[in-house]
Amino acid sequence: MKKKFILYLFSLITSLIFGQEPINKWDYNELANTKIKEGTVTFTNTSRIDDLLNKSKRLNTNKIKVFRIQLYSGGRDTSSEIRNKFQRAYPNVIAETSYEQPYFKTKVGVFKSRLVAEKKLHLYKSTFPEAYIFEEMISIDKLK
């Protein structure tokens, strides 16, 4: 009895497996008869979208490693004085003051190689003896 049941079950399963039709019957002419519909897209540009795009650009900018010269790190007033003194002494070089908690820092120059930065540092040391070179990651947009 058990053998007959197993034989019956086996024949039922094999007939179900091999009795299936293949599914690869595609009507290729059906796709050829479809018409392409043309439409219009309206785009509303608002200032909020522009703000989001600008923010995205700022966050996704490429950064590079550069060498900079730091003239001073300390209080706001002294940092501004040092920047003004540097700009009077070297009017063609841009000096910037940034705030990195808890100090204001006066930085000058952007150099790709440490050798060039060393040459400039030697020049600036006569007026600003505390100046030193450091590495910084800056965005490429800042170089323009």
PyMOL commands that set and color helices and strands:
alter all, ss='L'
color gray80, all
select helices_A, chain A and resi 2-18+28-32+47-59+76-89+114-125+140-143
alter helices_A, ss='H'
color red, helices_A
select strands_A, chain A and resi 63-74+95-100+103-111+132-139
alter strands_A, ss='S'
color yellow, strands_A
deselect
rebuild
show_as cartoon
